[in-house]
Amino acid sequence: MKQVNASLAAHLSEEVTTLATCWKLTLRDGVVLGFTNHDDDISLEGVLYQAASGFIPTAIAGSSDLAVDNLDVEGVLDAVGIKQEDLIAGRYDFAEVDIFIVNYQDLSQGSMSLRTGWIGEVQYGNSQFVAEIRGLTQKLSQTIGSLFSPSCRAIFGDARCEVDLSTLQQTGIITGVEDRRIFSDSGRLESDNYFRHGLMQFTDGLNIGQAMEVKSFSNGTIVLVLPMPFDVSIGDGYIIDVGCDKTFGMCVDNFANAVNFRGEPHVPGTDRLLQTSSTRN
């Protein structure tokens, strides 16, 4: 049951109301952003909620079961201070969201919470974005424990994998740029796909601190899975890891790490089970 200030509750029961919806975003780096659908900015408890034209939520619905109560928020890039580059860079990933209503004519009445959750999937394009807001019950839908899989479930180089990435990392400097996704380093002499599935992180330039998985590597040319959020320039420094495709063969042949392989490569797959069932019939 929602807790509402008595004066705000009284206002909600009136025939004519002066309500505004506010969104408070708390990013993982601690930055707090505020937006409102009101036509003027609202300042509340030290946070400025900007009047954001085009910042529109879908209907908010709740249920008494354990289904995930999601909603989407649509906005215009830049118009609300949210830039496409920041979305690509993951700055808003898993940001905490508080959505509530206030009486903009009398902010002393307090607020009524509508939804609390986190930013989920974000889609963008044509100068607009749509962000999914996942409710608290999203946590209940997460898988706890491990499932059988032919590929390794460990993250390459983590505590379960135990491969020491520091001995496999290489540094370099960009010497040629095609776009934000394809560039080259003439000093790279490793064999083709040596860095495939590896992680590349920029150590300076506009993308400093940003990382992306490598899709392919050949003759010094690096192709990323997705483009970097900002322009890549000649002279940008980077660190790149040797890749792992999480198969048992690569774990054994390239890293001699079979003892830490976190998968079941010899468990029969669905095709084998169906074949066996067909043979019995």
ABEGO torsion letter per residue (X at the ends): XBBBBAAAAAAAABABBBBBBBBBBBBAAGBBBBBBABABBBBBGGBBBBBBBGBBBBBBBBBABABBBBBBBBBBBGAAGBBAAAAAAGAABGBBBBBBBBBAABAAAEBBBABBBBBBBBBBEGGBBBBBBBBAAAAAABBBEBBBBABBABBBGBAAAGBBAAAABBBBBBABBABAABBBBAABABBBGAABGBBBBBABEAABGBBBBBABBBGGBBBBABBBABBBBBGBBBBBBBBBAGBAAAAAAAAGAAAABBBBAABBBAAAAAAAAAAAX
